[in-house]
Amino acid sequence: MRNAVVVGAGPNGLTAAARLAREGWDVTVYESAPTPGGGSRTAELIEPGVRHDVCAAVHPSGAASAAFASLQLERHGLTWLHPEIPLVHPLDGGRAAVLHRSLDDTVAAMPAADGRRWRRLVAPILHRFEAVNAFTQGPLLAWPDDLVAATVFGVRGLWPASLLQSMFRGDEAPALLAGLSAHSCLPLDRPFTGGLGVMIGALGHAVGWPVAAGGSQAIVDALGSVIRQHGGRIITDHTVLDLRELPPADAVLLDVSPKQFVSMAGNRLDGRAARPYRRFRYGWSACKVDYVLSGPMPWLSPEARRTVTLHLGGTFDEVAASEAAVQRGNVHSAPFVLVAQASVVDPSRAPDGRHTLWAYCHVPNASPLDVSDRIESQFDRFAPGWRDLVVGRSVRTAPAFAAYNPSAIGGDFAGGSMAGRQLLARPKLAVDPYRTPIDGVWLCSASTPPGAAVHGMCGWNAAGRVLQTSGSYT
């Protein structure tokens, strides 16, 4: 029996382990923290019985994940909960840009001409969604199985959001595009930002923007269940700082950052081979605030009360100004804020009379700033009176994120910047970016394609490469 060692029990490491264990490999996972999870943990941060997602909270990419579907995580306790509306982007005066699950409903909620333009952007992706989704869940340098689908994505993928927004005349469509594109953690005039925004919007139409019942920890628990069902082991409170500490194995898969990999490899990785990993650039971090509330948020927009996910930031220009400030090393006085109110669809998050609120804004890498007051100013703008509901709150800054998860270098929760070459070179420009220069060692973290989000595809793809090279690929 072949054996594998996985270092890091985040969603990607666990997905890699689950795939190999299911194929009959003897798998051991080592995790430095007391519990598995990485960026997908749920905890009681403020009040007993009230459960908050520590990092990731809403999972359109998870709902679309080929890895999670193949592993049949629903059989291991994972349940997706969908709000009535996937996403709302409030505007002043109680108005809002609304991403409905139905493309027709989304178009109908926009000014007529803008609705037609939104349809032209998104409909071609939806018509070939399975193929486009498959192409974007792996290395973009690979030859696509469906060339038409890759072309459909490529035609849209390279555009900056600032250029795409010029298609529209009203406020709603540009604002919606701005919030979606800001998930790139890049200024909105950069290439790919608009394409990413359109693709994330298409996810909302195709699979929704669900949360995991009970919290994001449920995804990790389901992956752990698959591993144990097939005889694998997860060993926590076990830090690996050097590859020489690991037992002999046919394959070693590392759910760690390139910087960590260089440190763990020591003198086994030097010179030209080490260069891509040493030069790998890390991206923005976040200042995050969790709240316990005594009632639902009093959003001025009626649609905002029917969703889990909100983008707060106003017009396209306002969101663009916020993200440009982060790129300059600052945080705007009115930042773009991402919000999740999971208890809208998941009463298990809090007992009767309590509600959860999760929010963050982007900050420069390693910034120690606590900008919770600026986040709250956006709540004042779009949900006046909300302060009367606050029972308690917890703030986590970029250094706290880095301390919580050693793979989040400087608090970078996305596994590295997507600017410039790193859109394709994650962490190096190669058809097989998972294989490292050290024989038998593979990288499977969010620093490999397809990058950030809780979808497990980085681990799934890396494990697939291991199976291919071992002659046991399925």
Order of alpha helices (4+ residues) and beta strands (2+ residues): beta-alpha-beta-beta-beta-alpha-alpha-beta-beta-beta-alpha-alpha-alpha-alpha-alpha-alpha-alpha-beta-alpha-beta-beta-alpha-alpha-beta-beta-alpha-beta-beta-alpha-beta-alpha-beta-alpha
